[in-house]
């Protein structure tokens, strides 16, 4: 029995570079887009980013201030995948989803912009190297975060609305000049 234990340890030590890590971190349920209505909302109201082997649909996620709904999940993007039957049989579609899930898990920003993202792969994803897929996904998340992040002028807008313009030519209604 001791001999089999040593063989198992030796087999784990000699793993190829492309193998999955031995301790697999899960893709948490809070980070997934699950409801059909959410997918539809992203498709209809969201924006698109195209890359070589996939299309990203994204939309900033609204947070309900009164009820606090969405506050727990607003710490980062929720990701969904759509792989249609036109892309191949079940084996090919499941392989695409596994590759995308792993690329997203490895490159997902920890606490970026609260957004819903739907990734729609192209057939070329099956032939692409995993490093290329990982690079595309990482780059897309950076671009999405840049596009959805509030601009400096938008951050200052509420404060500047309260301040009156100093050089205004029109006198205010209640202020005699």
VEXMAR-815349 format. One record per residue (C-alpha): residue number from 1; residue in one letter; x, y, z. Coordinates in pm, whole numbers, plus 32768, in hexadecimal, padded with zeros to 4 digits. Each point is the difference from the previous one (the first is absolute). Layout:
! VEXMAR-815349
{resi=NUM | resn=a | east=X | north=Y | up=Z}
...
***
This chain:
! VEXMAR-815349
{resi=1 | resn=x | east=8000 | north=8000 | up=8000}
{resi=2 | resn=x | east=8119 | north=80EC | up=804E}
{resi=3 | resn=x | east=8082 | north=7FD5 | up=7E9D}
{resi=4 | resn=x | east=7EB4 | north=8076 | up=7F6B}
{resi=5 | resn=x | east=8004 | north=8137 | up=80DA}
{resi=6 | resn=x | east=815A | north=805D | up=7F82}
{resi=7 | resn=x | east=7F91 | north=7FCD | up=7E96}
{resi=8 | resn=x | east=7ED3 | north=80E2 | up=8032}
{resi=9 | resn=x | east=80DC | north=8111 | up=8094}
{resi=10 | resn=x | east=80F5 | north=7FDB | up=7EDF}
{resi=11 | resn=x | east=7EE6 | north=801B | up=7F01}
{resi=12 | resn=x | east=7F81 | north=8141 | up=80A3}
{resi=13 | resn=x | east=815E | north=8094 | up=7FFF}
{resi=14 | resn=x | east=8030 | north=7FBE | up=7E8A}
{resi=15 | resn=x | east=7EDB | north=80BD | up=7F70}
{resi=16 | resn=x | east=800D | north=80A6 | up=7EAD}
{resi=17 | resn=x | east=7FF6 | north=817E | up=7FF5}
{resi=18 | resn=x | east=7EAB | north=8008 | up=7F5B}
{resi=19 | resn=x | east=7F55 | north=7F34 | up=8112}
{resi=20 | resn=x | east=7F05 | north=809F | up=80EA}
{resi=21 | resn=x | east=807D | north=8063 | up=8159}
{resi=22 | resn=x | east=7FD3 | north=7EEE | up=8104}
{resi=23 | resn=x | east=7F33 | north=80DA | up=80ED}
{resi=24 | resn=x | east=7EEB | north=808B | up=7F29}
{resi=25 | resn=x | east=7F6E | north=814A | up=8071}
{resi=26 | resn=x | east=7E8D | north=800F | up=7FB8}
{resi=27 | resn=x | east=7F49 | north=80FC | up=7F2B}
{resi=28 | resn=x | east=7F17 | north=8080 | up=8115}
{resi=29 | resn=x | east=7E8A | north=8012 | up=7FC7}
{resi=30 | resn=x | east=7FFD | north=8171 | up=8061}
{resi=31 | resn=x | east=80EB | north=8046 | up=7EDC}
{resi=32 | resn=x | east=7F20 | north=7F56 | up=7EFF}
{resi=33 | resn=x | east=7EE6 | north=808C | up=7F32}
{resi=34 | resn=x | east=7EE7 | north=7F04 | up=8025}
{resi=35 | resn=x | east=7EA9 | north=8090 | up=7FAF}
{resi=36 | resn=x | east=7F7B | north=8014 | up=7E9B}
{resi=37 | resn=x | east=7F7B | north=815F | up=8048}
{resi=38 | resn=x | east=8160 | north=8076 | up=8058}
{resi=39 | resn=x | east=808B | north=7F74 | up=7EBA}
{resi=40 | resn=x | east=7EEA | north=80AC | up=7F3C}
{resi=41 | resn=x | east=803C | north=814C | up=80B3}
{resi=42 | resn=x | east=8174 | north=7FF4 | up=7FAC}
{resi=43 | resn=x | east=7FB8 | north=7FAC | up=7E93}
{resi=44 | resn=x | east=7EF8 | north=810F | up=7FD3}
{resi=45 | resn=x | east=808D | north=811F | up=80D0}
{resi=46 | resn=x | east=8173 | north=7FB3 | up=800C}
{resi=47 | resn=x | east=812D | north=8051 | up=7F2E}
{resi=48 | resn=x | east=80E5 | north=7F17 | up=7F3D}
{resi=49 | resn=x | east=8173 | north=7FBD | up=7FEB}
{resi=50 | resn=x | east=8085 | north=7F23 | up=7EE9}
{resi=51 | resn=x | east=813F | north=7F34 | up=800E}
{resi=52 | resn=x | east=8099 | north=7EF9 | up=7F1C}
{resi=53 | resn=x | east=7F4B | north=7ED0 | up=8087}
{resi=54 | resn=x | east=7EDE | north=808A | up=80CF}
{resi=55 | resn=x | east=7F0C | north=811D | up=8032}
{resi=56 | resn=x | east=7FC4 | north=80A2 | up=8153}
{resi=57 | resn=x | east=7EB1 | north=809F | up=8052}
{resi=58 | resn=x | east=8007 | north=80D5 | up=813B}
{resi=59 | resn=x | east=7F21 | north=80E4 | up=80CA}
{resi=60 | resn=x | east=8035 | north=80B7 | up=8148}
{resi=61 | resn=x | east=7F34 | north=7F55 | up=810F}
{resi=62 | resn=x | east=7F03 | north=80DF | up=80AF}
{resi=63 | resn=x | east=8003 | north=7FF8 | up=817C}
{resi=64 | resn=x | east=7EB3 | north=8034 | up=80B0}
{resi=65 | resn=x | east=8050 | north=80FF | up=810F}
{resi=66 | resn=x | east=7EB7 | north=7FDE | up=80BF}
{resi=67 | resn=x | east=8005 | north=7E89 | up=8032}
{resi=68 | resn=x | east=8176 | north=7FCA | up=7FEA}
{resi=69 | resn=x | east=7FC6 | north=7EF1 | up=7EFD}
{resi=70 | resn=x | east=8132 | north=7FC9 | up=7F2F}
{resi=71 | resn=x | east=80E4 | north=8099 | up=8104}
{resi=72 | resn=x | east=809C | north=7EB1 | up=805B}
{resi=73 | resn=x | east=8039 | north=7FA2 | up=7E95}
{resi=74 | resn=x | east=806E | north=815B | up=7F90}
{resi=75 | resn=x | east=816D | north=7FC7 | up=8052}
{resi=76 | resn=x | east=805A | north=7F86 | up=7EA8}
{resi=77 | resn=x | east=7F80 | north=7F83 | up=7EB5}
{resi=78 | resn=x | east=7F0B | north=7EE0 | up=7FDB}
{resi=79 | resn=x | east=8059 | north=7F2A | up=7ED5}
{resi=80 | resn=x | east=7F20 | north=7F2F | up=7F1F}
{resi=81 | resn=x | east=804F | north=7F2D | up=7ED0}
{resi=82 | resn=x | east=7F2C | north=7FB5 | up=7ECF}
{resi=83 | resn=x | east=8071 | north=7EF4 | up=7F10}
{resi=84 | resn=x | east=7EFE | north=7FBE | up=7EF2}
{resi=85 | resn=x | east=7FC6 | north=7EB9 | up=7F4C}
{resi=86 | resn=x | east=8086 | north=8095 | up=7EBE}
{resi=87 | resn=x | east=815E | north=7FF0 | up=809B}
{resi=88 | resn=x | east=8007 | north=7E84 | up=800C}
{resi=89 | resn=x | east=7F89 | north=7ED0 | up=80BA}
{resi=90 | resn=x | east=7FDE | north=7FE5 | up=8177}
{resi=91 | resn=x | east=8169 | north=7F8D | up=802D}
{resi=92 | resn=x | east=808C | north=8130 | up=7F48}
{resi=93 | resn=x | east=7F12 | north=80F3 | up=80AD}
{resi=94 | resn=x | east=8054 | north=7F77 | up=8159}
{resi=95 | resn=x | east=8173 | north=8013 | up=7FB4}
{resi=96 | resn=x | east=7FD7 | north=816F | up=7F9B}
{resi=97 | resn=x | east=7F48 | north=8048 | up=8145}
{resi=98 | resn=x | east=8109 | north=7F50 | up=80D2}
{resi=99 | resn=x | east=8118 | north=80C2 | up=7F57}
{resi=100 | resn=x | east=7F48 | north=814A | up=8028}
{resi=101 | resn=x | east=7FA9 | north=7FBC | up=816D}
{resi=102 | resn=x | east=816B | north=7FB6 | up=8052}
{resi=103 | resn=x | east=807E | north=8133 | up=7F44}
{resi=104 | resn=x | east=7F02 | north=80DD | up=80B5}
{resi=105 | resn=x | east=8053 | north=7F61 | up=814F}
{resi=106 | resn=x | east=8173 | north=8044 | up=7FCC}
{resi=107 | resn=x | east=7FD9 | north=8166 | up=7F86}
{resi=108 | resn=x | east=7EC2 | north=8084 | up=80A4}
{resi=109 | resn=x | east=8037 | north=814B | up=80B2}
{resi=110 | resn=x | east=7FC8 | north=7FD7 | up=8176}
{resi=111 | resn=x | east=7F32 | north=8137 | up=8048}
{resi=112 | resn=x | east=7FDF | north=80C5 | up=7EC2}
{resi=113 | resn=x | east=7ED0 | north=80AD | up=7F74}
{resi=114 | resn=x | east=7EB1 | north=7F60 | up=8053}
{resi=115 | resn=x | east=7F94 | north=7F80 | up=7EAC}
{resi=116 | resn=x | east=7F58 | north=7EDC | up=7F57}
{resi=117 | resn=x | east=80CF | north=7F67 | up=7EE8}
{resi=118 | resn=x | east=7F90 | north=7EFA | up=7F04}
{resi=119 | resn=x | east=8110 | north=7F54 | up=7F37}
{resi=120 | resn=x | east=7F9D | north=7F72 | up=7EB0}
{resi=121 | resn=x | east=811B | north=7F31 | up=7F61}
{resi=122 | resn=x | east=8043 | north=7FCE | up=7E8F}
{resi=123 | resn=x | east=8056 | north=7EB0 | up=7F64}
{resi=124 | resn=x | east=816F | north=8065 | up=7FF2}
{resi=125 | resn=x | east=8010 | north=7FE2 | up=817E}
{resi=126 | resn=x | east=802B | north=7E85 | up=7FE4}
{resi=127 | resn=x | east=8140 | north=8021 | up=7F36}
{resi=128 | resn=x | east=8091 | north=8124 | up=80C7}
{resi=129 | resn=x | east=8118 | north=7FCF | up=80FD}
{resi=130 | resn=x | east=7F8F | north=8024 | up=8167}
{resi=131 | resn=x | east=8102 | north=8114 | up=8037}
{resi=132 | resn=x | east=7F5E | north=80C8 | up=7EE6}
{resi=133 | resn=x | east=7EA6 | north=7FCD | up=8098}
{resi=134 | resn=x | east=807F | north=806D | up=8155}
{resi=135 | resn=x | east=809F | north=8135 | up=7F63}
{resi=136 | resn=x | east=7EBE | north=805C | up=7F46}
{resi=137 | resn=x | east=7F2B | north=7FDA | up=8137}
{resi=138 | resn=x | east=80F1 | north=80CB | up=80D8}
{resi=139 | resn=x | east=8014 | north=8114 | up=7EFC}
{resi=140 | resn=x | east=7E86 | north=8009 | up=7FDA}
{resi=141 | resn=x | east=7FCB | north=8025 | up=8179}
{resi=142 | resn=x | east=80F4 | north=8125 | up=8007}
{resi=143 | resn=x | east=7F49 | north=80A9 | up=7EDF}
{resi=144 | resn=x | east=7EA9 | north=7FC1 | up=809A}
{resi=145 | resn=x | east=8074 | north=808C | up=814E}
{resi=146 | resn=x | east=808A | north=8137 | up=7F53}
{resi=147 | resn=x | east=7EBF | north=8039 | up=7F3C}
{resi=148 | resn=x | east=7F1A | north=7FD1 | up=812A}
{resi=149 | resn=x | east=80D1 | north=80BA | up=8103}
{resi=150 | resn=x | east=7F76 | north=8159 | up=8050}
{resi=151 | resn=x | east=80C7 | north=8112 | up=7F5A}
{resi=152 | resn=x | east=809F | north=810D | up=80DE}
{resi=153 | resn=x | east=7F07 | north=8102 | up=7F7F}
{resi=154 | resn=x | east=7EDC | north=7F1B | up=805F}
{resi=155 | resn=x | east=808A | north=7FD1 | up=815E}
{resi=156 | resn=x | east=800F | north=8179 | up=8037}
{resi=157 | resn=x | east=7EB2 | north=804E | up=7F5B}
{resi=158 | resn=x | east=7F27 | north=7FF2 | up=813D}
{resi=159 | resn=x | east=80F0 | north=80E3 | up=80BF}
{resi=160 | resn=x | east=8025 | north=80FB | up=7EE6}
{resi=161 | resn=x | east=7E85 | north=8016 | up=7FD9}
{resi=162 | resn=x | east=7FE7 | north=808E | up=8160}
{resi=163 | resn=x | east=810F | north=8103 | up=7FC4}
{resi=164 | resn=x | east=7F95 | north=8137 | up=7F3E}
{resi=165 | resn=x | east=80D5 | north=8079 | up=7EE2}
{resi=166 | resn=x | east=80D3 | north=8123 | up=8072}
{resi=167 | resn=x | east=800E | north=80B1 | up=7EB2}
{resi=168 | resn=x | east=7E90 | north=7FE2 | up=7FA3}
{resi=169 | resn=x | east=7F77 | north=812C | up=7F41}
{resi=170 | resn=x | east=7E95 | north=7FCB | up=8062}
{resi=171 | resn=x | east=7FA1 | north=806F | up=815C}
{resi=172 | resn=x | east=7F39 | north=7F05 | up=80C8}
{resi=173 | resn=x | east=7E8B | north=8036 | up=802B}
{resi=174 | resn=x | east=8003 | north=8056 | up=8173}
{resi=175 | resn=x | east=8151 | north=80B6 | up=8002}
{resi=176 | resn=x | east=7FF5 | north=8176 | up=7FAA}
{resi=177 | resn=x | east=8145 | north=8076 | up=7F62}
***
